[in-house]
């Protein structure tokens, strides 16, 4: 059980770091990002990010598993806010500085848009599941 908590905590930290690094990317970073996001690890990273965004709260204290026990945590909305701000920057000011039609930029933007879309679908699905459970309870 302890190993699973450590792995879960590590994944949360890595997702948070990835979102932070993506939020700071520059045009020179796009080829390396495209390479990483378009290979076999892209769907895995996307799955971890969607799960990270869907967590109730992301503990930032080692060995702690949730906001109710943590003194300092990041709410999923914070990660979603960073993701949306990154998309806005990539499509706006940074996108204008990158050559039109840059496959690198398109790949990164598509990846992030897919994360947001999959997260929204997961949230909607969870909402429907919980409302079904409430309507069928005695």
N, CA, C and O atoms as a GROMACS GRO file, in nm:
protein
  552
    1UNK      N    1   0.083  -0.120   0.000
    1UNK     CA    2   0.000   0.000   0.000
    1UNK      C    3   0.087   0.126   0.000
    1UNK      O    4   0.058   0.223  -0.070
    2UNK      N    5   0.194   0.123   0.080
    2UNK     CA    6   0.283   0.238   0.087
    2UNK      C    7   0.345   0.268  -0.048
    2UNK      O    8   0.357   0.384  -0.087
    3UNK      N    9   0.385   0.164  -0.120
    3UNK     CA   10   0.447   0.180  -0.252
    3UNK      C   11   0.349   0.249  -0.347
    3UNK      O   12   0.388   0.337  -0.423
    4UNK      N   13   0.222   0.209  -0.343
    4UNK     CA   14   0.121   0.271  -0.429
    4UNK      C   15   0.103   0.419  -0.397
    4UNK      O   16   0.087   0.501  -0.487
    5UNK      N   17   0.105   0.452  -0.269
    5UNK     CA   18   0.092   0.594  -0.230
    5UNK      C   19   0.211   0.674  -0.280
    5UNK      O   20   0.194   0.786  -0.329
    6UNK      N   21   0.329   0.617  -0.269
    6UNK     CA   22   0.450   0.686  -0.316
    6UNK      C   23   0.443   0.704  -0.468
    6UNK      O   24   0.476   0.811  -0.519
    7UNK      N   25   0.401   0.600  -0.539
    7UNK     CA   26   0.390   0.610  -0.685
    7UNK      C   27   0.286   0.713  -0.724
    7UNK      O   28   0.308   0.792  -0.815
    8UNK      N   29   0.173   0.714  -0.656
    8UNK     CA   30   0.067   0.810  -0.684
    8UNK      C   31   0.116   0.953  -0.659
    8UNK      O   32   0.092   1.043  -0.739
    9UNK      N   33   0.183   0.971  -0.548
    9UNK     CA   34   0.239   1.102  -0.515
    9UNK      C   35   0.340   1.147  -0.620
    9UNK      O   36   0.340   1.262  -0.661
   10UNK      N   37   0.426   1.055  -0.662
   10UNK     CA   38   0.528   1.086  -0.763
   10UNK      C   39   0.463   1.126  -0.895
   10UNK      O   40   0.506   1.222  -0.959
   11UNK      N   41   0.360   1.053  -0.935
   11UNK     CA   42   0.288   1.088  -1.059
   11UNK      C   43   0.226   1.227  -1.050
   11UNK      O   44   0.230   1.303  -1.147
   12UNK      N   45   0.170   1.260  -0.934
   12UNK     CA   46   0.111   1.392  -0.916
   12UNK      C   47   0.217   1.502  -0.930
   12UNK      O   48   0.194   1.604  -0.994
   13UNK      N   49   0.332   1.479  -0.868
   13UNK     CA   50   0.439   1.578  -0.876
   13UNK      C   51   0.490   1.593  -1.019
   13UNK      O   52   0.516   1.704  -1.064
   14UNK      N   53   0.504   1.481  -1.090
   14UNK     CA   54   0.550   1.486  -1.228
   14UNK      C   55   0.449   1.558  -1.318
   14UNK      O   56   0.489   1.635  -1.406
   15UNK      N   57   0.322   1.534  -1.298
   15UNK     CA   58   0.219   1.604  -1.377
   15UNK      C   59   0.221   1.752  -1.349
   15UNK      O   60   0.211   1.834  -1.440
   16UNK      N   61   0.233   1.786  -1.224
   16UNK     CA   62   0.240   1.928  -1.188
   16UNK      C   63   0.363   1.994  -1.252
   16UNK      O   64   0.354   2.105  -1.304
   17UNK      N   65   0.476   1.924  -1.248
   17UNK     CA   66   0.599   1.976  -1.308
   17UNK      C   67   0.583   1.989  -1.460
   17UNK      O   68   0.626   2.088  -1.518
   18UNK      N   69   0.521   1.889  -1.522
   18UNK     CA   70   0.500   1.893  -1.667
   18UNK      C   71   0.413   2.012  -1.707
   18UNK      O   72   0.443   2.082  -1.803
   19UNK      N   73   0.305   2.034  -1.634
   19UNK     CA   74   0.219   2.149  -1.663
   19UNK      C   75   0.295   2.280  -1.646
   19UNK      O   76   0.279   2.372  -1.725
   20UNK      N   77   0.377   2.286  -1.544
   20UNK     CA   78   0.456   2.407  -1.521
   20UNK      C   79   0.554   2.430  -1.635
   20UNK      O   80   0.567   2.542  -1.686
   21UNK      N   81   0.624   2.324  -1.676
   21UNK     CA   82   0.721   2.338  -1.785
   21UNK      C   83   0.652   2.373  -1.917
   21UNK      O   84   0.703   2.455  -1.994
   22UNK      N   85   0.538   2.313  -1.943
   22UNK     CA   86   0.464   2.346  -2.064
   22UNK      C   87   0.420   2.493  -2.062
   22UNK      O   88   0.417   2.559  -2.166
   23UNK      N   89   0.386   2.542  -1.945
   23UNK     CA   90   0.341   2.681  -1.935
   23UNK      C   91   0.454   2.779  -1.964
   23UNK      O   92   0.429   2.896  -1.995
   24UNK      N   93   0.578   2.734  -1.954
   24UNK     CA   94   0.693   2.822  -1.975
   24UNK      C   95   0.764   2.796  -2.107
   24UNK      O   96   0.868   2.857  -2.134
   25UNK      N   97   0.711   2.708  -2.190
   25UNK     CA   98   0.783   2.669  -2.311
   25UNK      C   99   0.802   2.788  -2.407
   25UNK      O  100   0.720   2.880  -2.414
   26UNK      N  101   0.912   2.781  -2.479
   26UNK     CA  102   0.949   2.882  -2.577
   26UNK      C  103   0.951   2.818  -2.715
   26UNK      O  104   0.948   2.695  -2.725
   27UNK      N  105   0.954   2.897  -2.821
   27UNK     CA  106   0.956   2.838  -2.956
   27UNK      C  107   1.067   2.735  -2.977
   27UNK      O  108   1.047   2.637  -3.048
   28UNK      N  109   1.182   2.757  -2.916
   28UNK     CA  110   1.292   2.661  -2.930
   28UNK      C  111   1.263   2.527  -2.864
   28UNK      O  112   1.325   2.426  -2.898
   29UNK      N  113   1.169   2.524  -2.769
   29UNK     CA  114   1.134   2.402  -2.698
   29UNK      C  115   1.037   2.314  -2.776
   29UNK      O  116   1.025   2.194  -2.748
   30UNK      N  117   0.968   2.372  -2.872
   30UNK     CA  118   0.859   2.301  -2.939
   30UNK      C  119   0.902   2.174  -3.012
   30UNK      O  120   0.830   2.074  -3.003
   31UNK      N  121   1.016   2.170  -3.082
   31UNK     CA  122   1.054   2.044  -3.147
   31UNK      C  123   1.073   1.928  -3.049
   31UNK      O  124   1.030   1.816  -3.077
   32UNK      N  125   1.136   1.954  -2.935
   32UNK     CA  126   1.156   1.849  -2.836
   32UNK      C  127   1.022   1.807  -2.774
   32UNK      O  128   0.999   1.688  -2.750
   33UNK      N  129   0.936   1.904  -2.748
   33UNK     CA  130   0.804   1.873  -2.694
   33UNK      C  131   0.723   1.789  -2.793
   33UNK      O  132   0.660   1.690  -2.755
   34UNK      N  133   0.727   1.829  -2.918
   34UNK     CA  134   0.654   1.754  -3.021
   34UNK      C  135   0.702   1.610  -3.025
   34UNK      O  136   0.622   1.517  -3.032
   35UNK      N  137   0.832   1.592  -3.020
   35UNK     CA  138   0.889   1.458  -3.024
   35UNK      C  139   0.840   1.374  -2.906
   35UNK      O  140   0.804   1.258  -2.922
   36UNK      N  141   0.839   1.434  -2.788
   36UNK     CA  142   0.796   1.361  -2.668
   36UNK      C  143   0.647   1.333  -2.667
   36UNK      O  144   0.604   1.226  -2.623
   37UNK      N  145   0.568   1.428  -2.714
   37UNK     CA  146   0.422   1.414  -2.706
   37UNK      C  147   0.364   1.332  -2.820
   37UNK      O  148   0.253   1.281  -2.809
   38UNK      N  149   0.438   1.321  -2.930
   38UNK     CA  150   0.382   1.248  -3.044
   38UNK      C  151   0.430   1.104  -3.051
   38UNK      O  152   0.384   1.028  -3.136
   39UNK      N  153   0.522   1.065  -2.964
   39UNK     CA  154   0.565   0.925  -2.967
   39UNK      C  155   0.474   0.842  -2.877
   39UNK      O  156   0.366   0.887  -2.838
   40UNK      N  157   0.517   0.723  -2.846
   40UNK     CA  158   0.433   0.631  -2.769
   40UNK      C  159   0.400   0.680  -2.629
   40UNK      O  160   0.300   0.637  -2.571
   41UNK      N  161   0.481   0.769  -2.574
   41UNK     CA  162   0.454   0.816  -2.439
   41UNK      C  163   0.346   0.924  -2.435
   41UNK      O  164   0.294   0.954  -2.327
   42UNK      N  165   0.310   0.981  -2.548
   42UNK     CA  166   0.208   1.086  -2.552
   42UNK      C  167   0.075   1.046  -2.490
   42UNK      O  168   0.025   1.116  -2.402
   43UNK      N  169   0.017   0.933  -2.532
   43UNK     CA  170  -0.111   0.893  -2.472
   43UNK      C  171  -0.100   0.862  -2.322
   43UNK      O  172  -0.193   0.885  -2.246
   44UNK      N  173   0.015   0.809  -2.281
   44UNK     CA  174   0.035   0.781  -2.138
   44UNK      C  175   0.040   0.911  -2.059
   44UNK      O  176  -0.023   0.924  -1.954
   45UNK      N  177   0.116   1.007  -2.111
   45UNK     CA  178   0.124   1.138  -2.044
   45UNK      C  179  -0.014   1.202  -2.038
   45UNK      O  180  -0.052   1.261  -1.937
   46UNK      N  181  -0.088   1.191  -2.147
   46UNK     CA  182  -0.222   1.249  -2.152
   46UNK      C  183  -0.312   1.185  -2.045
   46UNK      O  184  -0.386   1.255  -1.977
   47UNK      N  185  -0.304   1.054  -2.032
   47UNK     CA  186  -0.383   0.984  -1.931
   47UNK      C  187  -0.348   1.028  -1.790
   47UNK      O  188  -0.437   1.048  -1.707
   48UNK      N  189  -0.220   1.043  -1.762
   48UNK     CA  190  -0.178   1.089  -1.630
   48UNK      C  191  -0.225   1.231  -1.603
   48UNK      O  192  -0.269   1.262  -1.492
   49UNK      N  193  -0.216   1.318  -1.703
   49UNK     CA  194  -0.260   1.456  -1.684
   49UNK      C  195  -0.410   1.465  -1.660
   49UNK      O  196  -0.456   1.541  -1.575
   50UNK      N  197  -0.487   1.386  -1.734
   50UNK     CA  198  -0.633   1.386  -1.715
   50UNK      C  199  -0.665   1.337  -1.574
   50UNK      O  200  -0.750   1.394  -1.505
   51UNK      N  201  -0.597   1.232  -1.532
   51UNK     CA  202  -0.620   1.179  -1.396
   51UNK      C  203  -0.579   1.282  -1.292
   51UNK      O  204  -0.649   1.302  -1.192
   52UNK      N  205  -0.466   1.348  -1.315
   52UNK     CA  206  -0.418   1.453  -1.224
   52UNK      C  207  -0.522   1.564  -1.210
   52UNK      O  208  -0.552   1.609  -1.099
   53UNK      N  209  -0.575   1.608  -1.322
   53UNK     CA  210  -0.677   1.714  -1.319
   53UNK      C  211  -0.804   1.669  -1.250
   53UNK      O  212  -0.876   1.750  -1.192
   54UNK      N  213  -0.833   1.539  -1.256
   54UNK     CA  214  -0.954   1.485  -1.197
   54UNK      C  215  -0.945   1.454  -1.050
   54UNK      O  216  -1.046   1.426  -0.986
   55UNK      N  217  -0.823   1.459  -0.994
   55UNK     CA  218  -0.809   1.433  -0.851
   55UNK      C  219  -0.881   1.539  -0.770
   55UNK      O  220  -0.892   1.654  -0.812
   56UNK      N  221  -0.930   1.501  -0.654
   56UNK     CA  222  -1.002   1.594  -0.567
   56UNK      C  223  -0.911   1.703  -0.512
   56UNK      O  224  -0.954   1.816  -0.490
   57UNK      N  225  -0.789   1.670  -0.492
   57UNK     CA  226  -0.689   1.764  -0.443
   57UNK      C  227  -0.555   1.696  -0.454
   57UNK      O  228  -0.546   1.574  -0.437
   58UNK      N  229  -0.452   1.770  -0.481
   58UNK     CA  230  -0.322   1.712  -0.505
   58UNK      C  231  -0.230   1.751  -0.390
   58UNK      O  232  -0.187   1.866  -0.379
   59UNK      N  233  -0.201   1.653  -0.305
   59UNK     CA  234  -0.117   1.681  -0.190
   59UNK      C  235   0.024   1.715  -0.233
   59UNK      O  236   0.080   1.654  -0.324
   60UNK      N  237   0.082   1.814  -0.166
   60UNK     CA  238   0.219   1.855  -0.195
   60UNK      C  239   0.311   1.820  -0.080
   60UNK      O  240   0.426   1.863  -0.077
   61UNK      N  241   0.261   1.741   0.014
   61UNK     CA  242   0.340   1.700   0.128
   61UNK      C  243   0.364   1.551   0.117
   61UNK      O  244   0.269   1.473   0.104
   62UNK      N  245   0.489   1.509   0.120
   62UNK     CA  246   0.524   1.368   0.102
   62UNK      C  247   0.449   1.281   0.203
   62UNK      O  248   0.440   1.313   0.321
   63UNK      N  249   0.396   1.170   0.152
   63UNK     CA  250   0.329   1.074   0.237
   63UNK      C  251   0.186   1.110   0.270
   63UNK      O  252   0.119   1.036   0.342
   64UNK      N  253   0.138   1.221   0.219
   64UNK     CA  254   0.002   1.264   0.248
   64UNK      C  255  -0.084   1.235   0.126
   64UNK      O  256  -0.041   1.255   0.013
   65UNK      N  257  -0.204   1.189   0.149
   65UNK     CA  258  -0.287   1.144   0.038
   65UNK      C  259  -0.418   1.219   0.030
   65UNK      O  260  -0.524   1.158   0.042
   66UNK      N  261  -0.415   1.349   0.010
   66UNK     CA  262  -0.538   1.423  -0.010
   66UNK      C  263  -0.537   1.555   0.062
   66UNK      O  264  -0.458   1.576   0.154
   67UNK      N  265  -0.625   1.645   0.021
   67UNK     CA  266  -0.626   1.780   0.076
   67UNK      C  267  -0.665   1.787   0.223
   67UNK      O  268  -0.621   1.876   0.296
   68UNK      N  269  -0.749   1.692   0.265
   68UNK     CA  270  -0.793   1.699   0.404
   68UNK      C  271  -0.679   1.673   0.501
   68UNK      O  272  -0.688   1.712   0.618
   69UNK      N  273  -0.573   1.607   0.455
   69UNK     CA  274  -0.459   1.580   0.541
   69UNK      C  275  -0.342   1.673   0.512
   69UNK      O  276  -0.250   1.682   0.593
   70UNK      N  277  -0.344   1.740   0.401
   70UNK     CA  278  -0.229   1.821   0.359
   70UNK      C  279  -0.245   1.964   0.404
   70UNK      O  280  -0.356   2.019   0.405
   71UNK      N  281  -0.135   2.024   0.441
   71UNK     CA  282  -0.138   2.165   0.474
   71UNK      C  283  -0.133   2.250   0.348
   71UNK      O  284  -0.184   2.362   0.347
   72UNK      N  285  -0.074   2.198   0.243
   72UNK     CA  286  -0.057   2.273   0.119
   72UNK      C  287  -0.091   2.180   0.003
   72UNK      O  288  -0.028   2.075  -0.011
   73UNK      N  289  -0.186   2.216  -0.078
   73UNK     CA  290  -0.221   2.132  -0.192
   73UNK      C  291  -0.268   2.218  -0.307
   73UNK      O  292  -0.305   2.335  -0.291
   74UNK      N  293  -0.266   2.158  -0.424
   74UNK     CA  294  -0.313   2.227  -0.544
   74UNK      C  295  -0.445   2.165  -0.585
   74UNK      O  296  -0.454   2.044  -0.604
   75UNK      N  297  -0.546   2.246  -0.598
   75UNK     CA  298  -0.676   2.197  -0.643
   75UNK      C  299  -0.668   2.168  -0.792
   75UNK      O  300  -0.590   2.231  -0.863
   76UNK      N  301  -0.747   2.073  -0.841
   76UNK     CA  302  -0.744   2.040  -0.983
   76UNK      C  303  -0.773   2.162  -1.071
   76UNK      O  304  -0.723   2.172  -1.183
   77UNK      N  305  -0.854   2.253  -1.019
   77UNK     CA  306  -0.886   2.373  -1.097
   77UNK      C  307  -0.759   2.454  -1.126
   77UNK      O  308  -0.750   2.519  -1.230
   78UNK      N  309  -0.661   2.449  -1.034
   78UNK     CA  310  -0.536   2.520  -1.055
   78UNK      C  311  -0.463   2.462  -1.176
   78UNK      O  312  -0.412   2.537  -1.260
   79UNK      N  313  -0.459   2.330  -1.186
   79UNK     CA  314  -0.394   2.265  -1.300
   79UNK      C  315  -0.468   2.296  -1.429
   79UNK      O  316  -0.405   2.320  -1.532
   80UNK      N  317  -0.599   2.294  -1.424
   80UNK     CA  318  -0.679   2.326  -1.542
   80UNK      C  319  -0.661   2.471  -1.583
   80UNK      O  320  -0.656   2.503  -1.702
   81UNK      N  321  -0.650   2.558  -1.484
   81UNK     CA  322  -0.627   2.700  -1.513
   81UNK      C  323  -0.491   2.718  -1.582
   81UNK      O  324  -0.480   2.791  -1.680
   82UNK      N  325  -0.388   2.651  -1.531
   82UNK     CA  326  -0.254   2.659  -1.592
   82UNK      C  327  -0.260   2.605  -1.734
   82UNK      O  328  -0.200   2.662  -1.826
   83UNK      N  329  -0.330   2.496  -1.752
   83UNK     CA  330  -0.342   2.434  -1.885
   83UNK      C  331  -0.412   2.528  -1.983
   83UNK      O  332  -0.367   2.544  -2.096
   84UNK      N  333  -0.520   2.589  -1.940
   84UNK     CA  334  -0.592   2.683  -2.028
   84UNK      C  335  -0.510   2.808  -2.058
   84UNK      O  336  -0.512   2.859  -2.170
   85UNK      N  337  -0.437   2.859  -1.958
   85UNK     CA  338  -0.351   2.974  -1.981
   85UNK      C  339  -0.239   2.939  -2.079
   85UNK      O  340  -0.202   3.021  -2.164
   86UNK      N  341  -0.186   2.818  -2.068
   86UNK     CA  342  -0.081   2.773  -2.159
   86UNK      C  343  -0.136   2.766  -2.301
   86UNK      O  344  -0.070   2.811  -2.395
   87UNK      N  345  -0.254   2.710  -2.317
   87UNK     CA  346  -0.316   2.704  -2.449
   87UNK      C  347  -0.338   2.843  -2.507
   87UNK      O  348  -0.312   2.866  -2.625
   88UNK      N  349  -0.384   2.935  -2.425
   88UNK     CA  350  -0.406   3.072  -2.471
   88UNK      C  351  -0.275   3.134  -2.518
   88UNK      O  352  -0.271   3.200  -2.622
   89UNK      N  353  -0.170   3.112  -2.442
   89UNK     CA  354  -0.039   3.168  -2.478
   89UNK      C  355   0.015   3.103  -2.606
   89UNK      O  356   0.072   3.171  -2.692
   90UNK      N  357  -0.002   2.971  -2.617
   90UNK     CA  358   0.048   2.902  -2.736
   90UNK      C  359  -0.028   2.943  -2.862
   90UNK      O  360   0.030   2.952  -2.970
   91UNK      N  361  -0.157   2.968  -2.847
   91UNK     CA  362  -0.238   3.007  -2.962
   91UNK      C  363  -0.225   3.155  -2.992
   91UNK      O  364  -0.250   3.199  -3.105
   92UNK      N  365  -0.186   3.233  -2.891
   92UNK     CA  366  -0.179   3.378  -2.907
   92UNK      C  367  -0.038   3.427  -2.928
   92UNK      O  368   0.020   3.405  -3.034
   93UNK      N  369   0.017   3.495  -2.828
   93UNK     CA  370   0.148   3.561  -2.844
   93UNK      C  371   0.260   3.467  -2.890
   93UNK      O  372   0.335   3.501  -2.982
   94UNK      N  373   0.272   3.351  -2.828
   94UNK     CA  374   0.378   3.260  -2.869
   94UNK      C  375   0.351   3.207  -3.009
   94UNK      O  376   0.442   3.196  -3.091
   95UNK      N  377   0.226   3.173  -3.035
   95UNK     CA  378   0.189   3.121  -3.166
   95UNK      C  379   0.217   3.219  -3.278
   95UNK      O  380   0.251   3.178  -3.389
   96UNK      N  381   0.202   3.347  -3.249
   96UNK     CA  382   0.229   3.450  -3.351
   96UNK      C  383   0.378   3.459  -3.383
   96UNK      O  384   0.416   3.498  -3.494
   97UNK      N  385   0.463   3.424  -3.285
   97UNK     CA  386   0.607   3.430  -3.306
   97UNK      C  387   0.663   3.305  -3.373
   97UNK      O  388   0.778   3.303  -3.416
   98UNK      N  389   0.582   3.202  -3.381
   98UNK     CA  390   0.623   3.077  -3.444
   98UNK      C  391   0.572   3.080  -3.587
   98UNK      O  392   0.462   3.128  -3.614
   99UNK      N  393   0.651   3.028  -3.678
   99UNK     CA  394   0.611   3.027  -3.818
   99UNK      C  395   0.473   2.964  -3.835
   99UNK      O  396   0.442   2.863  -3.772
  100UNK      N  397   0.391   3.025  -3.921
  100UNK     CA  398   0.259   2.969  -3.949
  100UNK      C  399   0.275   2.826  -3.998
  100UNK      O  400   0.364   2.795  -4.076
  101UNK      N  401   0.187   2.741  -3.951
  101UNK     CA  402   0.189   2.603  -3.996
  101UNK      C  403   0.293   2.518  -3.926
  101UNK      O  404   0.322   2.408  -3.973
  102UNK      N  405   0.350   2.564  -3.816
  102UNK     CA  406   0.450   2.488  -3.743
  102UNK      C  407   0.387   2.359  -3.689
  102UNK      O  408   0.296   2.362  -3.606
  103UNK      N  409   0.436   2.246  -3.737
  103UNK     CA  410   0.386   2.117  -3.690
  103UNK      C  411   0.416   2.098  -3.542
  103UNK      O  412   0.339   2.035  -3.470
  104UNK      N  413   0.530   2.153  -3.498
  104UNK     CA  414   0.566   2.141  -3.356
  104UNK      C  415   0.461   2.208  -3.268
  104UNK      O  416   0.414   2.149  -3.171
  105UNK      N  417   0.425   2.331  -3.304
  105UNK     CA  418   0.324   2.404  -3.226
  105UNK      C  419   0.189   2.334  -3.234
  105UNK      O  420   0.121   2.320  -3.132
  106UNK      N  421   0.149   2.290  -3.352
  106UNK     CA  422   0.020   2.222  -3.368
  106UNK      C  423   0.014   2.096  -3.282
  106UNK      O  424  -0.089   2.069  -3.220
  107UNK      N  425   0.123   2.020  -3.278
  107UNK     CA  426   0.124   1.897  -3.199
  107UNK      C  427   0.106   1.926  -3.051
  107UNK      O  428   0.028   1.860  -2.984
  108UNK      N  429   0.177   2.026  -3.000
  108UNK     CA  430   0.168   2.060  -2.858
  108UNK      C  431   0.028   2.113  -2.826
  108UNK      O  432  -0.032   2.073  -2.726
  109UNK      N  433  -0.024   2.202  -2.908
  109UNK     CA  434  -0.158   2.257  -2.885
  109UNK      C  435  -0.263   2.145  -2.893
  109UNK      O  436  -0.351   2.139  -2.807
  110UNK      N  437  -0.255   2.059  -2.992
  110UNK     CA  438  -0.352   1.949  -3.003
  110UNK      C  439  -0.346   1.857  -2.882
  110UNK      O  440  -0.449   1.813  -2.832
  111UNK      N  441  -0.224   1.829  -2.834
  111UNK     CA  442  -0.207   1.745  -2.716
  111UNK      C  443  -0.279   1.807  -2.596
  111UNK      O  444  -0.355   1.740  -2.527
  112UNK      N  445  -0.255   1.935  -2.573
  112UNK     CA  446  -0.315   2.002  -2.458
  112UNK      C  447  -0.467   2.014  -2.473
  112UNK      O  448  -0.540   1.999  -2.375
  113UNK      N  449  -0.514   2.041  -2.594
  113UNK     CA  450  -0.658   2.046  -2.617
  113UNK      C  451  -0.723   1.909  -2.592
  113UNK      O  452  -0.834   1.901  -2.539
  114UNK      N  453  -0.653   1.803  -2.631
  114UNK     CA  454  -0.704   1.668  -2.605
  114UNK      C  455  -0.712   1.640  -2.455
  114UNK      O  456  -0.807   1.578  -2.408
  115UNK      N  457  -0.613   1.687  -2.379
  115UNK     CA  458  -0.616   1.669  -2.233
  115UNK      C  459  -0.739   1.740  -2.176
  115UNK      O  460  -0.812   1.681  -2.096
  116UNK      N  461  -0.762   1.864  -2.216
  116UNK     CA  462  -0.878   1.940  -2.166
  116UNK      C  463  -1.008   1.870  -2.206
  116UNK      O  464  -1.097   1.854  -2.123
  117UNK      N  465  -1.019   1.828  -2.332
  117UNK     CA  466  -1.142   1.762  -2.379
  117UNK      C  467  -1.166   1.631  -2.303
  117UNK      O  468  -1.278   1.605  -2.260
  118UNK      N  469  -1.061   1.550  -2.287
  118UNK     CA  470  -1.076   1.423  -2.216
  118UNK      C  471  -1.112   1.445  -2.069
  118UNK      O  472  -1.190   1.369  -2.011
  119UNK      N  473  -1.054   1.549  -2.010
  119UNK     CA  474  -1.088   1.580  -1.872
  119UNK      C  475  -1.234   1.621  -1.860
  119UNK      O  476  -1.304   1.576  -1.770
  120UNK      N  477  -1.281   1.707  -1.951
  120UNK     CA  478  -1.420   1.751  -1.949
  120UNK      C  479  -1.514   1.633  -1.969
  120UNK      O  480  -1.618   1.624  -1.903
  121UNK      N  481  -1.479   1.542  -2.060
  121UNK     CA  482  -1.561   1.422  -2.083
  121UNK      C  483  -1.565   1.334  -1.958
  121UNK      O  484  -1.669   1.281  -1.922
  122UNK      N  485  -1.450   1.320  -1.893
  122UNK     CA  486  -1.444   1.239  -1.771
  122UNK      C  487  -1.530   1.302  -1.662
  122UNK      O  488  -1.602   1.232  -1.591
  123UNK      N  489  -1.520   1.434  -1.648
  123UNK     CA  490  -1.598   1.506  -1.548
  123UNK      C  491  -1.748   1.490  -1.575
  123UNK      O  492  -1.827   1.467  -1.483
  124UNK      N  493  -1.786   1.502  -1.702
  124UNK     CA  494  -1.926   1.486  -1.739
  124UNK      C  495  -1.975   1.344  -1.712
  124UNK      O  496  -2.085   1.324  -1.662
  125UNK      N  497  -1.893   1.247  -1.744
  125UNK     CA  498  -1.927   1.107  -1.721
  125UNK      C  499  -1.942   1.079  -1.572
  125UNK      O  500  -2.035   1.011  -1.530
  126UNK      N  501  -1.850   1.132  -1.491
  126UNK     CA  502  -1.858   1.115  -1.346
  126UNK      C  503  -1.983   1.179  -1.291
  126UNK      O  504  -2.046   1.126  -1.199
  127UNK      N  505  -2.020   1.295  -1.345
  127UNK     CA  506  -2.139   1.365  -1.300
  127UNK      C  507  -2.265   1.284  -1.331
  127UNK      O  508  -2.355   1.273  -1.248
  128UNK      N  509  -2.270   1.228  -1.451
  128UNK     CA  510  -2.384   1.144  -1.488
  128UNK      C  511  -2.392   1.020  -1.400
  128UNK      O  512  -2.500   0.981  -1.356
  129UNK      N  513  -2.276   0.957  -1.375
  129UNK     CA  514  -2.273   0.838  -1.291
  129UNK      C  515  -2.322   0.868  -1.150
  129UNK      O  516  -2.398   0.790  -1.093
  130UNK      N  517  -2.279   0.980  -1.093
  130UNK     CA  518  -2.321   1.014  -0.957
  130UNK      C  519  -2.469   1.049  -0.952
  130UNK      O  520  -2.535   1.018  -0.853
  131UNK      N  521  -2.523   1.114  -1.056
  131UNK     CA  522  -2.665   1.147  -1.055
  131UNK      C  523  -2.750   1.021  -1.072
  131UNK      O  524  -2.860   1.012  -1.016
  132UNK      N  525  -2.700   0.925  -1.147
  132UNK     CA  526  -2.772   0.797  -1.160
  132UNK      C  527  -2.773   0.725  -1.027
  132UNK      O  528  -2.875   0.668  -0.987
  133UNK      N  529  -2.659   0.727  -0.958
  133UNK     CA  530  -2.652   0.661  -0.829
  133UNK      C  531  -2.743   0.729  -0.727
  133UNK      O  532  -2.804   0.660  -0.645
  134UNK      N  533  -2.754   0.862  -0.731
  134UNK     CA  534  -2.842   0.932  -0.639
  134UNK      C  535  -2.988   0.903  -0.669
  134UNK      O  536  -3.068   0.890  -0.576
  135UNK      N  537  -3.023   0.894  -0.795
  135UNK     CA  538  -3.164   0.871  -0.830
  135UNK      C  539  -3.207   0.728  -0.803
  135UNK      O  540  -3.326   0.702  -0.789
  136UNK      N  541  -3.113   0.635  -0.795
  136UNK     CA  542  -3.151   0.495  -0.770
  136UNK      C  543  -3.136   0.455  -0.625
  136UNK      O  544  -3.171   0.343  -0.589
  137UNK      N  545  -3.083   0.544  -0.540
  137UNK     CA  546  -3.067   0.508  -0.399
  137UNK      C  547  -3.202   0.515  -0.330
  137UNK      O  548  -3.288   0.595  -0.366
  138UNK      N  549  -3.219   0.428  -0.228
  138UNK     CA  550  -3.351   0.419  -0.161
  138UNK      C  551  -3.385   0.539  -0.079
  138UNK      O  552  -3.492   0.544  -0.019
   0.00000   0.00000   0.00000
